[in-house]
Amino acid sequence: MRYFLDTEFNGFGGELISIALVPEDAELPPFYQAMICPAPTDWVAANVLPVLATIPLTREVLADRFADYLLDDETPLLVADWPEDIAHAAQLLVTGPGRMKPVRSLRFELVDPNIIGPGLSALVPHNAWHDATALRATVLAYERRVAVNPDVFTG
């Protein structure tokens, strides 16, 4: 199944703050969790932390929940619109030197909403769950347009 992925992190190249996976099937529950951010940048403190809609967890608990969420899906595909989102999701599975959380299989896909757009804005900016939901809507709208008119692809 496809899951639309978004993360929030503590500035460019910073530590993960929150992660969301929104399933393609809107009937299925999403995954949205946050991690404790002990030293946020000023921008993150003003724009990301106030819109967290979950209680932050330790990295270990977050990693356990993330891996557990994906474990029953034999072929999960995580679709993101920013390379750092993919990097944070993959890094969350690393538990130590040479060790990782168990996953059957995991694939990633990177899309550029500026190419497939128009991108839909998140209802709550800088909130991973809202951003992942907007990404799902953008990708699915694009796929509907292509199904109706295969010549719509411009990239």
N, C-alpha and C positions, 0 to 999 in steps of 0.2 A: 504494500500500500504506500501511497505517497503521503508524506507529512511535510507541511510547509514550516520552515525553520526560521526563527529569528532569535537573536541574542542581544543583550545590552552588556556593555563592558566598560571598565573604568578608564575612559580615554583611549586614544589610539594605541593599540598594542597592549592595552591594560587587561587586568584580570576580569574574568566572567562575573557578571552581576546577576543576570537572569537569562532564562532560556525557555522558549516555547516551541512546541510542535503542535500544529493544527492539522488534523487528518483531512484528507481530501473529502471523505464522507463526513458531512456536517453532523450526522447522527452519533458519531463516535466521540468520546470524551477527548479533549485536548490535554496536553501536558504543559503545565506552566509552573515553574519554580524559580526561586531566587537563592542566591548565595550571599552570605554575610560579606559586606564591603567595608572593612575597617578604616580605610583612608581614601574616601572618594575625592576625585578632582572637584574643583568648585562647580564646573559645569554639570557634572554628574549629580552632585549634591542638590543642585537647583532644578535639574530637568528630568532625571531618571529616578532617583530614590523617592521623590514625592508621589510618583505614579505607580510604584510597585503595588500590585494587588495581591500580594502573598507575603507570608512571613519568611524572611531569609533563613536558610539552613546552613549547616556546615557543608564544605565541599564533599565530604565523604557521604553524607546523607543524600545530598543532591545527586551525586554520581550513582548511588544505589537506586534511587527512584527513577532516574533517567534510563538506566540499563534495564530495570524491571519493566518500564513502560514499553520498551521496544522488544523485549525478549520473546513474546508470543507471536510476533510477526516474523514469518520466515524470510521475507524479502522487503524490508523497509527501504524506502527511497526518501531521503531528506532533501528537500528543494529549498535553496536559499538564494537571496539576491545580493549577498556580500560574502567575499571569500573568508573574512574573519569569523563569520557565523559558523561556517563549516569547520574551521580550525578549532573554535571553542567547543563545538559539539564532539569532535573527535578527541580532543584533549581531555574532555570530561570522562572519557572511558578509560584513560590511563590511570592506574592505581599505584604504580611504582615502577622501578627499573625492571623492564621485561615483563610487566604484569598489566593486565587490563580486565575490565568488566566483561563477562561473557556476552557475546552477541553471535547469533547464527550467521548473519550476513548483514552488511550495511553498505548502502551506496549513497552517494551524494550527487546532486545536480546543482549547477550554478546557472541562474538565469539573470538577465538584465532587464528589469522592468522598463527601463528607458527605451529599449528596443521593441519589446512586446507590448508596451503600454497602450493606452494611457494607464499609468499606474494609479491605483486608488490609494488615497491617503488613509492612514490609520485614524480611528476615532479618538484614540489617546496616543499622541506622539511619544516616542521613546519608551513605550511599553511593549515588551517582546510579544506578548499574546496578541495585542491589537495589531502590531506590525505583521506578524505571521498570518493573521486573519486577512489583512489587506493584501498580502502577497498571494494568498490562496485565491482571493477574488480576482486579482489581476491576471494570474495565470489561467484560471478557468475561463474568464471572459475572453482572453486571447485564443484559447483552444476552441471555444464556441465560434469565434469569428473565422478561424482557419477552417473549421469543419464546414461552414456555410460557403466560404470563399477561399479556396486554397491559395489564391494569388495574393492574399492579404499580407503574407510574410514579407517583411521589408529588410530583414537582416541577413 
